[in-house]
Amino acid sequence: MASLVRHLTFDCSDAHRQGTFWAEVLGGKLADDDFPGDPEALVTADGITMLFVTVPDAKTVKNRAHVDLQPTDRTRDEEVERVVGLGATIVGDHRKPNGRGWVTLTDLEGNEFCVECSAAEREAIISSGN
């Protein structure tokens, strides 16, 4: 039998702060026993569980892996605006005039993630032949 991915784990300097941010981004929730100052924070959301672990080392290089988000009930651009409002920072804009592309952002501690087109946007692009 193969293994299952239980959760994605991220090292960080403030597990509760990172967990709170990602719970808001994903529409998920922190575990009931996670509080400010705790060394770990567990976020559960539809389709993913993320664990944030406080470590003494700061992030120093680009992530080798990252999360790609696809909005479910808004457009890519609306989602970018929403997550920027939560504290994310845009670090790369790869949107194209034909509607394709993505935006690269960083979370509160500099971890990269991308926001892609929604399924509806993707279907509209394909239907238009772009």
DOLUM-67293 format. One record per atom (N, C-alpha, C, CB): residue in one letter; chain; atom name; x, y, z. Coordinates in nm, 2 decimals, m for minus. Glycine has a CB too. Example, Ala and Ser with C-alpha at 12.3 -4.5 7.8 and 13.67 -1.06 7.14 Angstrom:
PT, A, A, N, 1.32, m0.57, 0.78
PT, A, A, CA, 1.23, m0.45, 0.78
PT, A, A, C, 1.32, m0.33, 0.78
PT, A, A, CB, 1.13, m0.45, 0.90
PT, S, A, N, 1.28, m0.22, 0.71
PT, S, A, CA, 1.37, m0.11, 0.71
PT, S, A, C, 1.29, 0.00, 0.79
PT, S, A, CB, 1.41, m0.06, 0.57
REM end
This chain:
PT, M, A, N, 0.09, m0.12, 0.00
PT, M, A, CA, 0.00, 0.00, 0.00
PT, M, A, C, 0.09, 0.12, 0.00
PT, M, A, CB, m0.10, 0.00, 0.12
PT, A, A, N, 0.05, 0.23, m0.07
PT, A, A, CA, 0.12, 0.35, m0.08
PT, A, A, C, 0.09, 0.44, 0.05
PT, A, A, CB, 0.08, 0.43, m0.20
PT, S, A, N, 0.17, 0.54, 0.06
PT, S, A, CA, 0.15, 0.64, 0.17
PT, S, A, C, 0.05, 0.75, 0.13
PT, S, A, CB, 0.29, 0.70, 0.22
PT, L, A, N, m0.01, 0.81, 0.23
PT, L, A, CA, m0.09, 0.93, 0.20
PT, L, A, C, m0.03, 1.05, 0.25
PT, L, A, CB, m0.23, 0.91, 0.27
PT, V, A, N, m0.05, 1.17, 0.19
PT, V, A, CA, 0.00, 1.29, 0.24
PT, V, A, C, m0.10, 1.33, 0.35
PT, V, A, CB, 0.01, 1.40, 0.13
PT, R, A, N, m0.05, 1.34, 0.47
PT, R, A, CA, m0.13, 1.38, 0.59
PT, R, A, C, m0.15, 1.53, 0.59
PT, R, A, CB, m0.07, 1.33, 0.72
PT, H, A, N, m0.05, 1.61, 0.57
PT, H, A, CA, m0.05, 1.75, 0.57
PT, H, A, C, 0.07, 1.81, 0.51
PT, H, A, CB, m0.08, 1.81, 0.70
PT, L, A, N, 0.07, 1.93, 0.46
PT, L, A, CA, 0.19, 2.00, 0.42
PT, L, A, C, 0.24, 2.08, 0.54
PT, L, A, CB, 0.16, 2.10, 0.30
PT, T, A, N, 0.37, 2.07, 0.57
PT, T, A, CA, 0.43, 2.13, 0.68
PT, T, A, C, 0.52, 2.25, 0.64
PT, T, A, CB, 0.50, 2.03, 0.77
PT, F, A, N, 0.50, 2.36, 0.71
PT, F, A, CA, 0.58, 2.48, 0.68
PT, F, A, C, 0.65, 2.52, 0.81
PT, F, A, CB, 0.50, 2.59, 0.63
PT, D, A, N, 0.79, 2.54, 0.80
PT, D, A, CA, 0.86, 2.60, 0.91
PT, D, A, C, 0.83, 2.75, 0.91
PT, D, A, CB, 1.01, 2.58, 0.90
PT, C, A, N, 0.82, 2.82, 1.02
PT, C, A, CA, 0.79, 2.96, 1.03
PT, C, A, C, 0.84, 3.02, 1.16
PT, C, A, CB, 0.64, 2.98, 1.01
PT, S, A, N, 0.83, 3.15, 1.18
PT, S, A, CA, 0.87, 3.21, 1.30
PT, S, A, C, 0.75, 3.23, 1.40
PT, S, A, CB, 0.94, 3.34, 1.27
PT, D, A, N, 0.63, 3.23, 1.35
PT, D, A, CA, 0.51, 3.24, 1.43
PT, D, A, C, 0.40, 3.15, 1.38
PT, D, A, CB, 0.46, 3.39, 1.44
PT, A, A, N, 0.39, 3.03, 1.43
PT, A, A, CA, 0.30, 2.93, 1.38
PT, A, A, C, 0.15, 2.98, 1.39
PT, A, A, CB, 0.31, 2.80, 1.46
PT, H, A, N, 0.11, 3.04, 1.50
PT, H, A, CA, m0.03, 3.09, 1.51
PT, H, A, C, m0.06, 3.20, 1.41
PT, H, A, CB, m0.05, 3.14, 1.65
PT, R, A, N, 0.03, 3.29, 1.39
PT, R, A, CA, 0.00, 3.40, 1.29
PT, R, A, C, m0.01, 3.34, 1.15
PT, R, A, CB, 0.12, 3.51, 1.30
PT, Q, A, N, 0.09, 3.25, 1.11
PT, Q, A, CA, 0.08, 3.19, 0.98
PT, Q, A, C, m0.04, 3.11, 0.96
PT, Q, A, CB, 0.21, 3.11, 0.96
PT, G, A, N, m0.08, 3.03, 1.07
PT, G, A, CA, m0.19, 2.95, 1.06
PT, G, A, C, m0.32, 3.03, 1.04
PT, G, A, CB, m0.20, 2.86, 1.19
PT, T, A, N, m0.33, 3.14, 1.12
PT, T, A, CA, m0.45, 3.23, 1.11
PT, T, A, C, m0.46, 3.28, 0.97
PT, T, A, CB, m0.44, 3.34, 1.21
PT, F, A, N, m0.35, 3.33, 0.91
PT, F, A, CA, m0.35, 3.38, 0.77
PT, F, A, C, m0.40, 3.28, 0.67
PT, F, A, CB, m0.21, 3.43, 0.73
PT, W, A, N, m0.34, 3.16, 0.68
PT, W, A, CA, m0.38, 3.05, 0.58
PT, W, A, C, m0.52, 3.00, 0.60
PT, W, A, CB, m0.28, 2.94, 0.59
PT, A, A, N, m0.56, 3.00, 0.73
PT, A, A, CA, m0.70, 2.96, 0.75
PT, A, A, C, m0.80, 3.06, 0.68
PT, A, A, CB, m0.73, 2.95, 0.91
PT, E, A, N, m0.77, 3.19, 0.69
PT, E, A, CA, m0.85, 3.29, 0.62
PT, E, A, C, m0.84, 3.27, 0.47
PT, E, A, CB, m0.80, 3.43, 0.67
PT, V, A, N, m0.72, 3.25, 0.42
PT, V, A, CA, m0.70, 3.24, 0.27
PT, V, A, C, m0.78, 3.12, 0.22
PT, V, A, CB, m0.55, 3.22, 0.24
PT, L, A, N, m0.78, 3.01, 0.29
PT, L, A, CA, m0.84, 2.89, 0.25
PT, L, A, C, m0.98, 2.87, 0.29
PT, L, A, CB, m0.76, 2.77, 0.29
PT, G, A, N, m1.04, 2.96, 0.37
PT, G, A, CA, m1.17, 2.94, 0.43
PT, G, A, C, m1.18, 2.82, 0.52
PT, G, A, CB, m1.27, 2.92, 0.32
PT, G, A, N, m1.06, 2.79, 0.59
PT, G, A, CA, m1.05, 2.68, 0.68
PT, G, A, C, m1.06, 2.73, 0.82
PT, G, A, CB, m0.93, 2.60, 0.65
PT, K, A, N, m1.00, 2.64, 0.91
PT, K, A, CA, m1.00, 2.68, 1.05
PT, K, A, C, m0.87, 2.63, 1.12
PT, K, A, CB, m1.12, 2.63, 1.12
PT, L, A, N, m0.83, 2.70, 1.22
PT, L, A, CA, m0.73, 2.65, 1.31
PT, L, A, C, m0.78, 2.54, 1.40
PT, L, A, CB, m0.66, 2.76, 1.39
PT, A, A, N, m0.70, 2.45, 1.44
PT, A, A, CA, m0.74, 2.35, 1.54
PT, A, A, C, m0.78, 2.42, 1.67
PT, A, A, CB, m0.62, 2.25, 1.57
PT, D, A, N, m0.88, 2.36, 1.73
PT, D, A, CA, m0.94, 2.43, 1.86
PT, D, A, C, m0.84, 2.45, 1.97
PT, D, A, CB, m1.05, 2.34, 1.91
PT, D, A, N, m0.73, 2.37, 1.96
PT, D, A, CA, m0.63, 2.38, 2.07
PT, D, A, C, m0.51, 2.46, 2.03
PT, D, A, CB, m0.59, 2.24, 2.12
PT, D, A, N, m0.52, 2.54, 1.92
PT, D, A, CA, m0.41, 2.63, 1.88
PT, D, A, C, m0.43, 2.77, 1.92
PT, D, A, CB, m0.39, 2.62, 1.72
PT, F, A, N, m0.33, 2.82, 1.99
PT, F, A, CA, m0.34, 2.96, 2.05
PT, F, A, C, m0.21, 3.04, 2.02
PT, F, A, CB, m0.36, 2.95, 2.20
PT, P, A, N, m0.22, 3.17, 2.03
PT, P, A, CA, m0.10, 3.25, 2.01
PT, P, A, C, 0.02, 3.20, 2.10
PT, P, A, CB, m0.13, 3.40, 2.04
PT, G, A, N, 0.14, 3.19, 2.04
PT, G, A, CA, 0.25, 3.15, 2.12
PT, G, A, C, 0.28, 3.00, 2.12
PT, G, A, CB, 0.24, 3.19, 2.26
PT, D, A, N, 0.18, 2.92, 2.07
PT, D, A, CA, 0.20, 2.78, 2.06
PT, D, A, C, 0.31, 2.75, 1.95
PT, D, A, CB, 0.06, 2.71, 2.02
PT, P, A, N, 0.38, 2.64, 1.96
PT, P, A, CA, 0.49, 2.61, 1.87
PT, P, A, C, 0.44, 2.55, 1.74
PT, P, A, CB, 0.59, 2.52, 1.93
PT, E, A, N, 0.31, 2.51, 1.73
PT, E, A, CA, 0.25, 2.46, 1.61
PT, E, A, C, 0.11, 2.51, 1.59
PT, E, A, CB, 0.25, 2.30, 1.62
PT, A, A, N, 0.07, 2.51, 1.47
PT, A, A, CA, m0.07, 2.55, 1.44
PT, A, A, C, m0.11, 2.46, 1.32
PT, A, A, CB, m0.09, 2.70, 1.40
PT, L, A, N, m0.23, 2.40, 1.33
PT, L, A, CA, m0.28, 2.31, 1.23
PT, L, A, C, m0.41, 2.37, 1.17
PT, L, A, CB, m0.32, 2.17, 1.29
PT, V, A, N, m0.40, 2.38, 1.03
PT, V, A, CA, m0.51, 2.44, 0.96
PT, V, A, C, m0.58, 2.33, 0.87
PT, V, A, CB, m0.46, 2.56, 0.87
PT, T, A, N, m0.71, 2.32, 0.88
PT, T, A, CA, m0.78, 2.23, 0.80
PT, T, A, C, m0.87, 2.31, 0.71
PT, T, A, CB, m0.86, 2.12, 0.88
PT, A, A, N, m0.88, 2.27, 0.58
PT, A, A, CA, m0.97, 2.33, 0.49
PT, A, A, C, m1.01, 2.23, 0.38
PT, A, A, CB, m0.90, 2.46, 0.42
PT, D, A, N, m1.10, 2.25, 0.30
PT, D, A, CA, m1.14, 2.16, 0.20
PT, D, A, C, m1.02, 2.11, 0.12
PT, D, A, CB, m1.25, 2.21, 0.11
PT, G, A, N, m0.99, 1.99, 0.12
PT, G, A, CA, m0.89, 1.93, 0.03
PT, G, A, C, m0.75, 1.94, 0.08
PT, G, A, CB, m0.90, 1.99, m0.09
PT, I, A, N, m0.72, 2.01, 0.20
PT, I, A, CA, m0.58, 2.02, 0.24
PT, I, A, C, m0.58, 2.04, 0.40
PT, I, A, CB, m0.52, 2.14, 0.17
PT, T, A, N, m0.47, 1.99, 0.45
PT, T, A, CA, m0.44, 2.02, 0.59
PT, T, A, C, m0.29, 2.07, 0.59
PT, T, A, CB, m0.45, 1.89, 0.68
PT, M, A, N, m0.27, 2.19, 0.66
PT, M, A, CA, m0.14, 2.25, 0.66
PT, M, A, C, m0.10, 2.26, 0.81
PT, M, A, CB, m0.14, 2.39, 0.60
PT, L, A, N, 0.03, 2.23, 0.84
PT, L, A, CA, 0.08, 2.24, 0.97
PT, L, A, C, 0.19, 2.34, 0.97
PT, L, A, CB, 0.14, 2.10, 1.02
PT, F, A, N, 0.19, 2.44, 1.06
PT, F, A, CA, 0.29, 2.54, 1.07
PT, F, A, C, 0.37, 2.51, 1.20
PT, F, A, CB, 0.23, 2.68, 1.07
PT, V, A, N, 0.50, 2.51, 1.19
PT, V, A, CA, 0.58, 2.48, 1.31
PT, V, A, C, 0.68, 2.59, 1.33
PT, V, A, CB, 0.66, 2.34, 1.28
PT, T, A, N, 0.69, 2.65, 1.45
PT, T, A, CA, 0.78, 2.75, 1.48
PT, T, A, C, 0.92, 2.70, 1.49
PT, T, A, CB, 0.74, 2.83, 1.61
PT, V, A, N, 1.01, 2.76, 1.41
PT, V, A, CA, 1.15, 2.72, 1.42
PT, V, A, C, 1.24, 2.85, 1.44
PT, V, A, CB, 1.20, 2.64, 1.29
PT, P, A, N, 1.36, 2.84, 1.48
PT, P, A, CA, 1.44, 2.96, 1.50
PT, P, A, C, 1.50, 3.01, 1.38
PT, P, A, CB, 1.55, 2.92, 1.60
PT, D, A, N, 1.50, 2.94, 1.27
PT, D, A, CA, 1.57, 2.98, 1.15
PT, D, A, C, 1.47, 3.07, 1.06
PT, D, A, CB, 1.62, 2.86, 1.07
PT, A, A, N, 1.52, 3.18, 1.01
PT, A, A, CA, 1.44, 3.26, 0.92
PT, A, A, C, 1.45, 3.20, 0.77
PT, A, A, CB, 1.49, 3.41, 0.92
PT, K, A, N, 1.35, 3.23, 0.69
PT, K, A, CA, 1.35, 3.19, 0.55
PT, K, A, C, 1.45, 3.27, 0.48
PT, K, A, CB, 1.21, 3.21, 0.49
PT, T, A, N, 1.54, 3.21, 0.40
PT, T, A, CA, 1.64, 3.28, 0.33
PT, T, A, C, 1.65, 3.26, 0.18
PT, T, A, CB, 1.78, 3.23, 0.39
PT, V, A, N, 1.58, 3.16, 0.13
PT, V, A, CA, 1.58, 3.14, m0.02
PT, V, A, C, 1.44, 3.11, m0.07
PT, V, A, CB, 1.68, 3.02, m0.05
PT, K, A, N, 1.43, 3.11, m0.20
PT, K, A, CA, 1.30, 3.08, m0.26
PT, K, A, C, 1.26, 2.94, m0.23
PT, K, A, CB, 1.31, 3.10, m0.41
PT, N, A, N, 1.12, 2.92, m0.21
PT, N, A, CA, 1.07, 2.79, m0.18
PT, N, A, C, 1.10, 2.70, m0.30
PT, N, A, CB, 0.92, 2.80, m0.16
PT, R, A, N, 1.12, 2.57, m0.27
PT, R, A, CA, 1.14, 2.47, m0.37
PT, R, A, C, 1.00, 2.41, m0.41
PT, R, A, CB, 1.23, 2.36, m0.33
PT, A, A, N, 0.91, 2.43, m0.33
PT, A, A, CA, 0.77, 2.39, m0.36
PT, A, A, C, 0.68, 2.50, m0.31
PT, A, A, CB, 0.73, 2.25, m0.29
PT, H, A, N, 0.56, 2.51, m0.37
PT, H, A, CA, 0.47, 2.61, m0.33
PT, H, A, C, 0.32, 2.57, m0.35
PT, H, A, CB, 0.50, 2.75, m0.39
PT, V, A, N, 0.23, 2.64, m0.30
PT, V, A, CA, 0.09, 2.61, m0.31
PT, V, A, C, 0.04, 2.70, m0.43
PT, V, A, CB, 0.01, 2.65, m0.18
PT, D, A, N, m0.04, 2.63, m0.52
PT, D, A, CA, m0.11, 2.71, m0.63
PT, D, A, C, m0.26, 2.71, m0.59
PT, D, A, CB, m0.09, 2.64, m0.77
PT, L, A, N, m0.32, 2.83, m0.58
PT, L, A, CA, m0.46, 2.84, m0.54
PT, L, A, C, m0.54, 2.86, m0.67
PT, L, A, CB, m0.48, 2.96, m0.44
PT, Q, A, N, m0.66, 2.80, m0.67
PT, Q, A, CA, m0.76, 2.82, m0.77
PT, Q, A, C, m0.89, 2.87, m0.70
PT, Q, A, CB, m0.78, 2.70, m0.86
PT, P, A, N, m0.93, 2.99, m0.72
PT, P, A, CA, m1.05, 3.04, m0.66
PT, P, A, C, m1.17, 2.96, m0.70
PT, P, A, CB, m1.07, 3.19, m0.69
PT, T, A, N, m1.26, 2.94, m0.60
PT, T, A, CA, m1.39, 2.87, m0.63
PT, T, A, C, m1.51, 2.95, m0.66
PT, T, A, CB, m1.41, 2.77, m0.52
PT, D, A, N, m1.51, 3.07, m0.59
PT, D, A, CA, m1.63, 3.15, m0.60
PT, D, A, C, m1.60, 3.30, m0.64
PT, D, A, CB, m1.71, 3.15, m0.47
PT, R, A, N, m1.49, 3.32, m0.70
PT, R, A, CA, m1.45, 3.46, m0.74
PT, R, A, C, m1.35, 3.44, m0.85
PT, R, A, CB, m1.39, 3.55, m0.63
PT, T, A, N, m1.31, 3.55, m0.92
PT, T, A, CA, m1.21, 3.55, m1.02
PT, T, A, C, m1.07, 3.55, m0.96
PT, T, A, CB, m1.23, 3.67, m1.12
PT, R, A, N, m0.98, 3.52, m1.05
PT, R, A, CA, m0.84, 3.52, m1.01
PT, R, A, C, m0.80, 3.66, m0.95
PT, R, A, CB, m0.74, 3.49, m1.13
PT, D, A, N, m0.84, 3.76, m1.02
PT, D, A, CA, m0.81, 3.90, m0.98
PT, D, A, C, m0.88, 3.94, m0.85
PT, D, A, CB, m0.84, 4.00, m1.09
PT, E, A, N, m1.00, 3.90, m0.83
PT, E, A, CA, m1.07, 3.92, m0.71
PT, E, A, C, m1.00, 3.85, m0.59
PT, E, A, CB, m1.22, 3.88, m0.71
PT, E, A, N, m0.95, 3.73, m0.62
PT, E, A, CA, m0.88, 3.65, m0.52
PT, E, A, C, m0.75, 3.71, m0.48
PT, E, A, CB, m0.86, 3.50, m0.56
PT, V, A, N, m0.68, 3.76, m0.58
PT, V, A, CA, m0.55, 3.83, m0.55
PT, V, A, C, m0.58, 3.95, m0.46
PT, V, A, CB, m0.48, 3.87, m0.69
PT, E, A, N, m0.68, 4.03, m0.50
PT, E, A, CA, m0.71, 4.14, m0.42
PT, E, A, C, m0.75, 4.10, m0.27
PT, E, A, CB, m0.83, 4.22, m0.48
PT, R, A, N, m0.82, 4.00, m0.26
PT, R, A, CA, m0.86, 3.95, m0.12
PT, R, A, C, m0.74, 3.91, m0.04
PT, R, A, CB, m0.96, 3.83, m0.14
PT, V, A, N, m0.65, 3.82, m0.10
PT, V, A, CA, m0.54, 3.78, m0.02
PT, V, A, C, m0.44, 3.89, 0.01
PT, V, A, CB, m0.47, 3.66, m0.09
PT, V, A, N, m0.43, 3.98, m0.08
PT, V, A, CA, m0.34, 4.10, m0.05
PT, V, A, C, m0.40, 4.18, 0.07
PT, V, A, CB, m0.33, 4.20, m0.18
PT, G, A, N, m0.53, 4.18, 0.07
PT, G, A, CA, m0.60, 4.25, 0.19
PT, G, A, C, m0.58, 4.17, 0.32
PT, G, A, CB, m0.75, 4.25, 0.16
PT, L, A, N, m0.55, 4.04, 0.31
PT, L, A, CA, m0.52, 3.96, 0.43
PT, L, A, C, m0.37, 3.98, 0.47
PT, L, A, CB, m0.55, 3.82, 0.41
PT, G, A, N, m0.29, 4.04, 0.39
PT, G, A, CA, m0.15, 4.06, 0.42
PT, G, A, C, m0.05, 4.00, 0.32
PT, G, A, CB, m0.12, 4.00, 0.55
PT, A, A, N, m0.09, 3.94, 0.22
PT, A, A, CA, 0.00, 3.88, 0.12
PT, A, A, C, 0.06, 4.00, 0.04
PT, A, A, CB, m0.08, 3.78, 0.02
PT, T, A, N, 0.17, 3.97, m0.03
PT, T, A, CA, 0.24, 4.06, m0.11
PT, T, A, C, 0.26, 4.01, m0.25
PT, T, A, CB, 0.38, 4.10, m0.05
PT, I, A, N, 0.23, 4.08, m0.35
PT, I, A, CA, 0.25, 4.04, m0.49
PT, I, A, C, 0.40, 4.05, m0.52
PT, I, A, CB, 0.17, 4.13, m0.59
PT, V, A, N, 0.46, 3.94, m0.57
PT, V, A, CA, 0.60, 3.95, m0.61
PT, V, A, C, 0.62, 3.91, m0.76
PT, V, A, CB, 0.68, 3.85, m0.52
PT, G, A, N, 0.52, 3.87, m0.82
PT, G, A, CA, 0.53, 3.84, m0.97
PT, G, A, C, 0.40, 3.84, m1.03
PT, G, A, CB, 0.60, 3.71, m0.99
PT, D, A, N, 0.38, 3.92, m1.14
PT, D, A, CA, 0.25, 3.92, m1.21
PT, D, A, C, 0.27, 3.86, m1.35
PT, D, A, CB, 0.20, 4.07, m1.22
PT, H, A, N, 0.21, 3.74, m1.37
PT, H, A, CA, 0.22, 3.67, m1.49
PT, H, A, C, 0.09, 3.66, m1.57
PT, H, A, CB, 0.28, 3.53, m1.47
PT, R, A, N, 0.00, 3.76, m1.54
PT, R, A, CA, m0.13, 3.76, m1.61
PT, R, A, C, m0.10, 3.81, m1.76
PT, R, A, CB, m0.23, 3.86, m1.54
PT, K, A, N, m0.18, 3.75, m1.85
PT, K, A, CA, m0.17, 3.78, m1.99
PT, K, A, C, m0.29, 3.85, m2.04
PT, K, A, CB, m0.14, 3.65, m2.07
PT, P, A, N, m0.28, 3.93, m2.15
PT, P, A, CA, m0.40, 4.00, m2.20
PT, P, A, C, m0.52, 3.90, m2.23
PT, P, A, CB, m0.36, 4.08, m2.32
PT, N, A, N, m0.49, 3.78, m2.27
PT, N, A, CA, m0.60, 3.69, m2.31
PT, N, A, C, m0.67, 3.62, m2.19
PT, N, A, CB, m0.54, 3.58, m2.40
PT, G, A, N, m0.63, 3.66, m2.07
PT, G, A, CA, m0.69, 3.61, m1.95
PT, G, A, C, m0.61, 3.49, m1.88
PT, G, A, CB, m0.83, 3.56, m1.98
PT, R, A, N, m0.52, 3.44, m1.95
PT, R, A, CA, m0.44, 3.33, m1.89
PT, R, A, C, m0.34, 3.39, m1.79
PT, R, A, CB, m0.37, 3.25, m2.00
PT, G, A, N, m0.27, 3.30, m1.73
PT, G, A, CA, m0.16, 3.34, m1.64
PT, G, A, C, m0.20, 3.34, m1.49
PT, G, A, CB, m0.12, 3.48, m1.67
PT, W, A, N, m0.10, 3.38, m1.41
PT, W, A, CA, m0.12, 3.37, m1.26
PT, W, A, C, m0.04, 3.48, m1.20
PT, W, A, CB, m0.06, 3.23, m1.21
PT, V, A, N, m0.07, 3.49, m1.07
PT, V, A, CA, 0.00, 3.60, m0.99
PT, V, A, C, 0.08, 3.52, m0.88
PT, V, A, CB, m0.10, 3.70, m0.93
PT, T, A, N, 0.21, 3.56, m0.86
PT, T, A, CA, 0.29, 3.50, m0.75
PT, T, A, C, 0.28, 3.60, m0.64
PT, T, A, CB, 0.43, 3.47, m0.80
PT, L, A, N, 0.26, 3.55, m0.52
PT, L, A, CA, 0.25, 3.63, m0.40
PT, L, A, C, 0.34, 3.56, m0.29
PT, L, A, CB, 0.11, 3.65, m0.35
PT, T, A, N, 0.36, 3.63, m0.18
PT, T, A, CA, 0.42, 3.58, m0.06
PT, T, A, C, 0.32, 3.59, 0.06
PT, T, A, CB, 0.56, 3.64, m0.03
PT, D, A, N, 0.33, 3.50, 0.15
PT, D, A, CA, 0.25, 3.51, 0.27
PT, D, A, C, 0.32, 3.60, 0.37
PT, D, A, CB, 0.22, 3.37, 0.33
PT, L, A, N, 0.27, 3.60, 0.49
PT, L, A, CA, 0.33, 3.69, 0.59
PT, L, A, C, 0.47, 3.67, 0.63
PT, L, A, CB, 0.25, 3.68, 0.72
PT, E, A, N, 0.53, 3.55, 0.59
PT, E, A, CA, 0.67, 3.53, 0.62
PT, E, A, C, 0.75, 3.50, 0.50
PT, E, A, CB, 0.68, 3.40, 0.71
PT, G, A, N, 0.70, 3.54, 0.38
PT, G, A, CA, 0.78, 3.54, 0.26
PT, G, A, C, 0.77, 3.41, 0.18
PT, G, A, CB, 0.91, 3.56, 0.29
PT, N, A, N, 0.68, 3.32, 0.22
PT, N, A, CA, 0.66, 3.19, 0.14
PT, N, A, C, 0.58, 3.22, 0.02
PT, N, A, CB, 0.60, 3.08, 0.23
PT, E, A, N, 0.63, 3.17, m0.09
PT, E, A, CA, 0.57, 3.20, m0.22
PT, E, A, C, 0.45, 3.11, m0.24
PT, E, A, CB, 0.66, 3.18, m0.33
PT, F, A, N, 0.34, 3.17, m0.31
PT, F, A, CA, 0.23, 3.09, m0.35
PT, F, A, C, 0.17, 3.16, m0.47
PT, F, A, CB, 0.12, 3.07, m0.24
PT, C, A, N, 0.09, 3.09, m0.55
PT, C, A, CA, 0.04, 3.15, m0.67
PT, C, A, C, m0.12, 3.14, m0.67
PT, C, A, CB, 0.09, 3.08, m0.80
PT, V, A, N, m0.18, 3.24, m0.74
PT, V, A, CA, m0.32, 3.24, m0.76
PT, V, A, C, m0.34, 3.23, m0.91
PT, V, A, CB, m0.39, 3.37, m0.70
PT, E, A, N, m0.41, 3.12, m0.95
PT, E, A, CA, m0.44, 3.10, m1.09
PT, E, A, C, m0.59, 3.13, m1.12
PT, E, A, CB, m0.42, 2.95, m1.12
PT, C, A, N, m0.63, 3.12, m1.24
PT, C, A, CA, m0.76, 3.14, m1.29
PT, C, A, C, m0.86, 3.05, m1.22
PT, C, A, CB, m0.78, 3.14, m1.44
PT, S, A, N, m0.98, 3.09, m1.20
PT, S, A, CA, m1.09, 3.00, m1.15
PT, S, A, C, m1.12, 2.90, m1.26
PT, S, A, CB, m1.21, 3.08, m1.11
PT, A, A, N, m1.20, 2.80, m1.23
PT, A, A, CA, m1.24, 2.70, m1.33
PT, A, A, C, m1.33, 2.77, m1.43
PT, A, A, CB, m1.32, 2.58, m1.26
PT, A, A, N, m1.42, 2.86, m1.39
PT, A, A, CA, m1.50, 2.93, m1.48
PT, A, A, C, m1.42, 3.02, m1.58
PT, A, A, CB, m1.61, 3.02, m1.41
PT, E, A, N, m1.32, 3.09, m1.53
PT, E, A, CA, m1.24, 3.17, m1.62
PT, E, A, C, m1.16, 3.08, m1.71
PT, E, A, CB, m1.14, 3.25, m1.53
PT, R, A, N, m1.11, 2.97, m1.67
PT, R, A, CA, m1.04, 2.87, m1.75
PT, R, A, C, m1.12, 2.82, m1.87
PT, R, A, CB, m0.98, 2.76, m1.67
PT, E, A, N, m1.25, 2.79, m1.83
PT, E, A, CA, m1.34, 2.74, m1.93
PT, E, A, C, m1.37, 2.85, m2.04
PT, E, A, CB, m1.47, 2.69, m1.86
PT, A, A, N, m1.39, 2.97, m1.99
PT, A, A, CA, m1.42, 3.08, m2.08
PT, A, A, C, m1.30, 3.11, m2.18
PT, A, A, CB, m1.45, 3.21, m2.00
PT, I, A, N, m1.18, 3.09, m2.13
PT, I, A, CA, m1.06, 3.11, m2.21
PT, I, A, C, m1.06, 3.00, m2.32
PT, I, A, CB, m0.93, 3.11, m2.12
PT, I, A, N, m1.08, 2.88, m2.28
PT, I, A, CA, m1.08, 2.77, m2.37
PT, I, A, C, m1.19, 2.78, m2.48
PT, I, A, CB, m1.09, 2.63, m2.30
PT, S, A, N, m1.31, 2.82, m2.43
PT, S, A, CA, m1.42, 2.84, m2.52
PT, S, A, C, m1.40, 2.95, m2.62
PT, S, A, CB, m1.55, 2.87, m2.44
PT, S, A, N, m1.32, 3.05, m2.58
PT, S, A, CA, m1.29, 3.17, m2.67
PT, S, A, C, m1.18, 3.14, m2.77
PT, S, A, CB, m1.26, 3.29, m2.59
PT, G, A, N, m1.11, 3.02, m2.75
PT, G, A, CA, m1.00, 2.99, m2.83
PT, G, A, C, m0.87, 3.05, m2.80
PT, G, A, CB, m1.03, 3.02, m2.97
PT, N, A, N, m0.86, 3.12, m2.69
PT, N, A, CA, m0.74, 3.19, m2.64
PT, N, A, C, m0.64, 3.09, m2.58
PT, N, A, CB, m0.77, 3.30, m2.55
REM end
